[in-house]
Amino acid sequence: MQTTEAGTRQFDVVIVGGGPAGLSAALMLGRARRSVLVIDAGQPRNRAAAHMHGLLSRDGMSPLELLERGRLEASRYGVQFAEGVVTGIDRIDGGFRVHGPESISARRVVVATGLVDVLPDVPGVQQLWGTAAVVCPYCDGWEVRDQPLGVIATSPMSRNQAHLLRQWTSELTVFGAAEAGIPEVELAGLRARGIRLAPAALEVSGSLGELEVRTGDGTHRVSRVFVGARPRPSDALLTSLGCATLDTPAGPFVSTDPSGQTSVDGVWAIGNVADMKALVPISLGAGTHAATQINISLLEEEIAKVVV
Ligand SMILES: Cc1cc2nc3c(=O)[nH]c(=O)nc-3n(C[C@H](O)[C@H](O)[C@H](O)COP(=O)(O)OP(=O)(O)OC[C@H]3O[C@@H](n4cnc5c(N)ncnc54)[C@H](O)[C@@H]3O)c2cc1C
C-alpha cells in the first residue's frame, strides 16, 4: 500500500463486500503479496441464519463465525479492512477511485456486494426470515425433513421450489400458487406429486417447528416455510461503471467471464452480485478464481512496463 502526496491510500486491489466471495478473494490476493483493502458494510445475506450447511468441513457453522475466521486469516497476509458503504467507483488513470468511508485508489476492483432477498409482503415473513422462513431447500431442508412444510409462492418460478422441496417431505403445502401465476397445467403437476395447494398466505406466525400460516380458508400448521424471495443484486456500483448485464428469469444480472471479470477492464464481480445461485462454497471458489486472474492481470501490467 502506498499513499499519495494528497494522502490518498493506493492499493493493488480494493474489494467491496466482505462476505464469503470478497474474503476468499482477499485471502488469495494477500497470499500473493498484493496490497488489498476490503471495505464491508457488514450485512451478509445469510446473517439471520444461525447455521450454515453444505460447506465441506464447516457444515453447521455460524455464517458470522465463518466471516470472522476469514477476516482473521486474510489479515495474517496483510489484508486491510474498513467498515462502511462504498458509494461510487470512478475510473482514473491507471485504475479506479473508490468512494466510501475514505477515498481510495486501486489498480483493480472486485465488487462482491451480494444480493438482497426481496420478501413478499406477508406479515410475519420478515421477522421469521433466516430461521422459520427461508429460501433454499439445500441449505435448510434436511433439518425439517419429513415434517409438514410450506412454500409461499410469489411467481411462476415457485413451481420449481415446490417440486424441489417435495424431495424433503411428503407433507408439502403451496400457499398462493394460482395467485402467483403458476399455470393450471403446472398446478396439476404439483397435485400429481401429492403437493397440497392452499390460498395465499395472509400472515405467518410462531417459530421454527411451530408455524401457523393463516389463509382465506383457515390456519395451516407447518414447521418451516420456504419463500419465493426475489433476488435483487446489489450491483449499482457495477452498472454505473457500465458493466454489461445479462437477462435471467430473475431479472438482469451483471455478466462475467468464468473468473468474474466484467465487461469493464479491471472490474471483477463475484458471488451473489453476479450469480444468484452462488451458495457459500460457490462464492468461496469464485473469490479464489478471481484472485488468481486479477494477480495475473497485475503481473502482465508490471511486465509490460519494463519490457520494451
Ligand atoms: C436465510 C439464508 C440462509 C442461507 N443458508 C445458506 C447455507 O446454509 N449454505 C450456503 O451455502 N448458502 C446459504 N445461503 C446463501 C448465502 O447467504 C450466499 O451464498 C452468500 O452470502 C453469498 O456470498 P457473497 O459474498 O456473494 O455475499 P454476502 O455474503 O451477502 O456479502 C456481501 C457483503 O457486501 C456488503 N456490501 C454490499 N454493498 C456494499 C457496499 N456498497 N459497500 C460496502 N459493502 C457492501 C454487504 O453488507 C455484505 O457484507 C443462505 C442465504 C439465506 C438468505
The ligand as a Tripos MOL2 file, in Angstrom:
@<TRIPOS>MOLECULE
LIG
   53    58     1     0     0
SMALL
NO_CHARGES

@<TRIPOS>ATOM
      1 C1        -31.5710  -17.3030    5.0460 C.3       1 LIG1
      2 C2        -30.4200  -17.7660    4.1950 C.ar      1 LIG1
      3 C3        -29.7380  -18.9250    4.5410 C.ar      1 LIG1
      4 C4        -28.6800  -19.3640    3.7500 C.ar      1 LIG1
      5 N1        -28.0530  -20.5180    4.0990 N.ar      1 LIG1
      6 C5        -27.0410  -20.9740    3.3510 C.ar      1 LIG1
      7 C6        -26.4030  -22.2120    3.6770 C.ar      1 LIG1
      8 O1        -26.7730  -22.8780    4.6480 O.2       1 LIG1
      9 N2        -25.3880  -22.6360    2.8750 N.ar      1 LIG1
     10 C7        -24.9810  -21.9200    1.7850 C.ar      1 LIG1
     11 O2        -24.0550  -22.3590    1.1020 O.2       1 LIG1
     12 N3        -25.5700  -20.7400    1.4540 N.ar      1 LIG1
     13 C8        -26.5810  -20.2550    2.2110 C.ar      1 LIG1
     14 N4        -27.1820  -19.0680    1.8800 N.ar      1 LIG1
     15 C9        -26.6610  -18.2930    0.7440 C.3       1 LIG1
     16 C10       -25.5040  -17.3670    1.2180 C.3       1 LIG1
     17 O3        -26.0510  -16.3520    2.0120 O.3       1 LIG1
     18 C11       -24.7950  -16.7800   -0.0010 C.3       1 LIG1
     19 O4        -24.2900  -17.8540   -0.7750 O.3       1 LIG1
     20 C12       -23.5980  -15.9050    0.3770 C.3       1 LIG1
     21 O5        -23.9730  -14.9420    1.3280 O.3       1 LIG1
     22 C13       -23.0340  -15.2080   -0.8650 C.3       1 LIG1
     23 O6        -21.8440  -14.5540   -0.5030 O.3       1 LIG1
     24 P1        -21.4250  -13.1220   -1.1150 P.3       1 LIG1
     25 O7        -20.0610  -12.8750   -0.5980 O.co2     1 LIG1
     26 O8        -21.6660  -13.0940   -2.5630 O.co2     1 LIG1
     27 O9        -22.4730  -12.0650   -0.4950 O.3       1 LIG1
     28 P2        -22.7890  -11.6590    1.0130 P.3       1 LIG1
     29 O10       -22.4850  -12.7610    1.9480 O.co2     1 LIG1
     30 O11       -24.1860  -11.1370    1.0100 O.co2     1 LIG1
     31 O12       -21.7780  -10.4840    1.3300 O.3       1 LIG1
     32 C14       -21.8660   -9.2380    0.6810 C.3       1 LIG1
     33 C15       -21.2770   -8.1830    1.6030 C.3       1 LIG1
     34 O13       -21.1360   -6.9630    0.8570 O.3       1 LIG1
     35 C16       -21.5630   -5.8890    1.6800 C.3       1 LIG1
     36 N5        -21.9410   -4.7480    0.8270 N.ar      1 LIG1
     37 C17       -22.9990   -4.6360   -0.0150 C.ar      1 LIG1
     38 N6        -22.9840   -3.4400   -0.6330 N.ar      1 LIG1
     39 C18       -21.8940   -2.7850   -0.1670 C.ar      1 LIG1
     40 C19       -21.3290   -1.5060   -0.4250 C.ar      1 LIG1
     41 N7        -21.8690   -0.6620   -1.3180 N.pl3     1 LIG1
     42 N8        -20.2080   -1.1480    0.2470 N.ar      1 LIG1
     43 C20       -19.6170   -1.9880    1.1310 C.ar      1 LIG1
     44 N9        -20.1060   -3.2270    1.4020 N.ar      1 LIG1
     45 C21       -21.2270   -3.6130    0.7630 C.ar      1 LIG1
     46 C22       -22.7320   -6.4690    2.4640 C.3       1 LIG1
     47 O14       -23.0240   -5.6780    3.6060 O.3       1 LIG1
     48 C23       -22.1810   -7.8590    2.7880 C.3       1 LIG1
     49 O15       -21.4370   -7.8460    3.9900 O.3       1 LIG1
     50 C24       -28.2780  -18.6190    2.6150 C.ar      1 LIG1
     51 C25       -28.9740  -17.4550    2.2740 C.ar      1 LIG1
     52 C26       -30.0410  -17.0360    3.0380 C.ar      1 LIG1
     53 C27       -30.8010  -15.8020    2.6500 C.3       1 LIG1
@<TRIPOS>BOND
     1     1     2 1
     2     2     3 ar
     3     2    52 ar
     4     3     4 ar
     5     4     5 ar
     6     4    50 ar
     7     5     6 ar
     8     6     7 ar
     9     6    13 1
    10     7     8 2
    11     7     9 ar
    12     9    10 ar
    13    10    11 2
    14    10    12 ar
    15    12    13 ar
    16    13    14 ar
    17    14    15 1
    18    14    50 ar
    19    15    16 1
    20    16    17 1
    21    16    18 1
    22    18    19 1
    23    18    20 1
    24    20    21 1
    25    20    22 1
    26    22    23 1
    27    23    24 1
    28    24    25 2
    29    24    26 1
    30    24    27 1
    31    27    28 1
    32    28    29 2
    33    28    30 1
    34    28    31 1
    35    31    32 1
    36    32    33 1
    37    33    34 1
    38    33    48 1
    39    34    35 1
    40    35    36 1
    41    35    46 1
    42    36    37 ar
    43    36    45 ar
    44    37    38 ar
    45    38    39 ar
    46    39    40 ar
    47    39    45 ar
    48    40    41 1
    49    40    42 ar
    50    42    43 ar
    51    43    44 ar
    52    44    45 ar
    53    46    47 1
    54    46    48 1
    55    48    49 1
    56    50    51 ar
    57    51    52 ar
    58    52    53 1
@<TRIPOS>SUBSTRUCTURE
     1 LIG1         1 GROUP 0 **** ****
